């Protein structure tokens, strides 16, 4: 009975080792859209037009939680990838999704090491431009924000979305969808923007995944929307190293064999 009791206890310990203990929620990827050259210009390097944008904030960034080292943890797509609209940059400033001058104050303190619009930190970290900007939709557009944990031995669960939003005038609804594979999206309703600068927060479910894809759909028919200070967060848990898992299984197997012989 003692051997069986011991085996039962060790089994529980082994199982617990495979199920990593979650930590508190953290911001995986965030954007303050300050990287752009200026109002209406889809340029971040001073020369080339682009329809993707790397995250410039992340709690996983080892230095300050902002800057170039945040880029691996998130990308904004409006290039046709992952179900986004393919908005071809023209340089004319009439694209359906563009940076706009001025920053919103809502959600500026989204969960992170430092607040959004920490422009001095960003430039010190190598960001070429650091302007107070948000994003606006001039036409119907779907954009996808991708949070990416593939470079880390981590999973995310209980994903969340937060951002600041308003309109230039009138009202505008922003549709929200969520996916863990960038293919199949589940609807999470919509939020209604008006001329007041307000924060919005949406819980996106308990899915466990390496990646999260948030698709926002804009329609400026009744009011031109402005989006700023967007953060994707999750509760993170460590993935056991394969060697550790194999060692635990081997030890457990040996104890089970020993128990059978004693029985």
C-alpha positions as CSV (number, residue, x, y, z in Angstrom):
1,X,0.0,0.0,0.0
2,X,2.9,2.3,0.8
3,X,4.4,1.8,-2.7
4,X,1.1,2.4,-4.4
5,X,0.6,5.5,-2.3
6,X,4.1,6.7,-3.2
7,X,3.5,6.0,-6.9
8,X,0.2,7.8,-6.8
9,X,1.9,10.9,-5.3
10,X,4.7,10.8,-7.8
11,X,2.3,10.5,-10.6
12,X,0.5,13.6,-9.5
13,X,3.8,15.4,-9.3
14,X,4.8,14.3,-12.8
15,X,1.5,15.4,-14.2
16,X,1.7,18.7,-12.5
17,X,5.2,19.2,-14.1
18,X,3.7,18.8,-17.5
19,X,1.0,21.4,-16.8
20,X,3.0,24.5,-16.4
21,X,1.9,26.9,-13.7
22,X,0.4,30.1,-15.1
23,X,1.7,33.5,-14.2
24,X,-0.1,36.8,-14.1
25,X,-1.5,38.3,-17.3
26,X,1.1,40.2,-19.3
27,X,1.1,42.3,-22.5
28,X,2.5,40.1,-25.3
29,X,2.3,42.8,-28.0
30,X,1.4,46.5,-28.1
31,X,1.3,49.3,-30.7
32,X,1.2,53.0,-30.2
33,X,1.7,53.6,-34.0
34,X,4.4,56.1,-33.4
35,X,6.7,54.4,-35.9
36,X,5.3,56.1,-39.0
37,X,7.0,59.0,-40.8
38,X,3.9,61.2,-40.4
39,X,0.2,61.8,-41.0
40,X,-1.0,59.6,-43.9
41,X,2.4,58.1,-44.6
42,X,2.7,54.3,-44.4
43,X,6.5,54.6,-44.0
44,X,8.5,53.5,-41.0
45,X,12.1,53.5,-42.4
46,X,12.1,56.9,-44.2
47,X,11.9,55.4,-47.7
48,X,9.7,52.3,-48.2
49,X,5.9,52.0,-48.1
50,X,4.6,49.1,-46.0
51,X,1.3,47.5,-45.1
52,X,2.6,45.7,-42.0
53,X,3.8,47.1,-38.7
54,X,5.8,45.4,-36.0
55,X,4.8,45.8,-32.3
56,X,6.9,48.3,-30.4
57,X,5.8,47.3,-26.9
58,X,5.9,44.0,-25.1
59,X,6.5,42.8,-21.5
60,X,8.6,40.1,-23.0
61,X,11.0,42.7,-24.4
62,X,14.1,42.4,-22.1
63,X,14.9,46.2,-22.2
64,X,12.3,48.6,-21.0
65,X,9.4,46.6,-22.6
66,X,9.5,48.8,-25.7
67,X,11.5,49.3,-28.9
68,X,12.9,47.0,-31.5
69,X,13.2,43.9,-29.3
70,X,9.4,44.0,-29.0
71,X,9.0,43.4,-32.8
72,X,9.2,39.5,-32.6
73,X,6.1,39.4,-30.4
74,X,3.6,41.1,-32.7
75,X,2.8,42.3,-36.2
76,X,-0.1,44.3,-37.6
77,X,-1.3,43.0,-41.0
78,X,-3.3,44.8,-43.6
79,X,-1.4,43.0,-46.5
80,X,-4.0,40.3,-47.2
81,X,-2.4,37.9,-44.7
82,X,-4.5,36.0,-42.0
83,X,-7.8,37.3,-43.4
84,X,-6.9,41.0,-43.4
85,X,-7.7,43.4,-46.2
86,X,-4.9,43.8,-48.8
87,X,-4.4,47.5,-48.6
88,X,-1.8,48.4,-51.2
89,X,0.3,51.5,-50.0
90,X,0.3,54.1,-52.7
91,X,2.0,57.0,-50.9
92,X,-0.9,59.3,-51.9
93,X,-2.5,59.2,-48.5
94,X,-5.9,57.9,-49.5
95,X,-5.5,54.3,-48.4
96,X,-8.3,52.7,-46.4
97,X,-6.1,52.4,-43.3
98,X,-3.6,55.1,-42.4
99,X,-1.7,56.8,-39.6
100,X,-3.2,60.0,-38.4
101,X,-1.6,62.8,-36.4
102,X,-2.3,63.1,-32.7
103,X,-2.4,60.5,-30.0
104,X,-5.3,59.3,-27.8
105,X,-4.9,59.3,-24.1
106,X,-7.2,56.4,-23.3
107,X,-5.5,53.0,-22.7
108,X,-2.1,54.7,-22.6
109,X,-1.4,52.8,-19.4
110,X,-2.3,49.4,-20.8
111,X,-0.6,46.6,-18.9
112,X,3.1,47.0,-19.6
113,X,6.4,48.0,-18.2
114,X,6.1,51.6,-19.4
115,X,3.1,53.5,-20.8
116,X,2.5,53.9,-24.5
117,X,3.9,57.1,-26.2
118,X,7.2,56.7,-24.3
119,X,8.9,58.3,-27.3
120,X,12.3,58.9,-25.7
121,X,12.6,55.2,-24.8
122,X,11.6,54.2,-28.3
123,X,14.2,56.5,-30.0
124,X,16.9,55.4,-27.6
125,X,16.0,51.8,-28.6
126,X,16.5,52.6,-32.3
127,X,13.1,53.5,-33.5
128,X,13.7,55.9,-36.4
129,X,10.5,58.0,-36.1
130,X,8.6,58.6,-32.8
131,X,5.5,60.7,-33.5
132,X,2.2,61.1,-31.6
133,X,-0.1,59.2,-33.9
134,X,-3.0,56.8,-34.1
135,X,-4.6,54.9,-37.0
136,X,-7.7,55.8,-38.9
137,X,-9.9,54.1,-41.5
138,X,-10.9,56.1,-44.6
139,X,-12.8,53.1,-46.1
140,X,-14.0,49.7,-45.1
141,X,-11.1,47.7,-43.9
142,X,-10.2,44.6,-41.9
143,X,-6.8,44.6,-40.1
144,X,-5.3,41.8,-38.1
145,X,-3.1,42.2,-35.1
146,X,-1.0,39.1,-34.5
147,X,0.6,38.3,-31.1
148,X,3.4,35.7,-31.4
149,X,5.0,33.6,-28.7
150,X,6.8,31.2,-31.0
151,X,10.2,32.6,-30.1
152,X,9.6,31.7,-26.4
153,X,8.9,28.4,-24.5
154,X,5.6,29.9,-23.6
155,X,1.9,29.4,-24.2
156,X,-0.8,32.0,-23.8
157,X,-4.3,31.6,-22.5
158,X,-7.2,34.0,-21.5
159,X,-6.2,36.4,-24.3
160,X,-7.4,40.0,-24.0
161,X,-7.6,43.0,-26.3
162,X,-7.5,46.6,-25.2
163,X,-7.3,49.9,-27.1
164,X,-8.3,53.5,-27.1
165,X,-10.8,54.7,-29.7
166,X,-12.9,57.6,-30.9
167,X,-14.2,59.2,-34.1
168,X,-13.5,62.5,-35.8
169,X,-17.2,63.0,-35.9
170,X,-20.4,60.9,-35.7
171,X,-20.4,57.2,-34.6
172,X,-18.6,54.2,-35.9
173,X,-18.7,50.5,-35.0
174,X,-15.6,48.3,-34.9
175,X,-16.1,44.6,-35.4
176,X,-13.9,42.2,-33.3
177,X,-13.0,38.6,-34.2
178,X,-10.5,36.3,-32.6
179,X,-8.5,33.3,-33.9
180,X,-5.6,31.1,-32.7
181,X,-4.6,30.0,-36.2
182,X,-5.2,33.0,-38.4
183,X,-7.8,31.1,-40.4
184,X,-10.9,30.4,-38.4
185,X,-12.2,33.5,-36.6
186,X,-14.9,33.6,-33.9
187,X,-16.9,36.8,-33.6
188,X,-16.7,38.8,-30.3
189,X,-19.2,41.5,-31.2
190,X,-18.3,45.1,-31.8
191,X,-17.6,48.3,-29.9
192,X,-19.2,51.7,-30.7
193,X,-16.9,54.7,-31.1
194,X,-18.0,58.3,-30.8
195,X,-16.2,61.6,-30.5
196,X,-15.2,60.9,-26.9
197,X,-11.7,59.3,-26.3
198,X,-12.6,56.1,-24.5
199,X,-10.8,52.8,-23.6
200,X,-12.2,49.5,-24.6
201,X,-11.3,46.0,-23.3
202,X,-12.5,42.6,-24.6
203,X,-11.8,39.1,-23.1
204,X,-11.2,36.7,-26.0
205,X,-11.7,33.4,-24.3
206,X,-9.6,30.8,-22.6
207,X,-7.9,29.2,-25.6
208,X,-4.3,28.0,-25.1
209,X,-2.0,28.8,-28.0
210,X,1.4,30.1,-29.2
211,X,-0.3,32.8,-31.3
212,X,-3.4,35.1,-31.2
213,X,-5.0,36.9,-34.1
214,X,-7.3,39.7,-33.5
215,X,-9.2,41.0,-36.6
216,X,-10.8,44.4,-36.4
217,X,-13.2,45.6,-39.1
218,X,-13.8,49.3,-39.7
219,X,-16.6,51.0,-41.6
220,X,-16.4,54.8,-41.6
221,X,-19.8,55.3,-43.3
222,X,-21.3,57.1,-40.3
223,X,-18.1,58.4,-38.6
224,X,-14.3,58.1,-39.2
225,X,-12.8,56.0,-36.5
226,X,-9.4,56.5,-34.7
227,X,-7.6,53.7,-33.0
228,X,-4.6,54.0,-30.7
229,X,-2.7,52.3,-27.8
230,X,-3.6,48.7,-28.7
231,X,-2.5,45.9,-26.5
232,X,-2.9,42.1,-26.7
233,X,-2.4,40.4,-23.4
234,X,-2.5,36.8,-22.1
235,X,-1.8,34.7,-19.1
236,X,1.5,33.0,-19.8
237,X,2.6,29.5,-18.9
238,X,5.9,27.8,-19.5
239,X,6.2,24.8,-21.8
240,X,8.4,22.0,-20.3
241,X,11.6,21.2,-22.1
242,X,11.4,17.9,-24.0
243,X,14.4,16.5,-22.0
244,X,12.7,17.3,-18.7
245,X,9.5,15.7,-19.8
246,X,11.4,12.6,-20.9
247,X,13.3,12.3,-17.6
248,X,10.1,12.6,-15.7
249,X,8.4,9.9,-17.7
250,X,11.5,7.6,-17.4
251,X,11.5,8.0,-13.7
252,X,7.8,7.3,-13.4
253,X,8.1,4.2,-15.6
254,X,10.9,2.9,-13.4
255,X,8.9,3.4,-10.2
256,X,5.9,1.6,-11.7
257,X,8.0,-1.4,-12.7
258,X,9.5,-1.4,-9.2
259,X,6.1,-1.3,-7.7
260,X,4.9,-4.2,-9.7
261,X,7.9,-6.4,-8.6
262,X,7.3,-5.5,-5.0
263,X,3.6,-6.4,-5.4
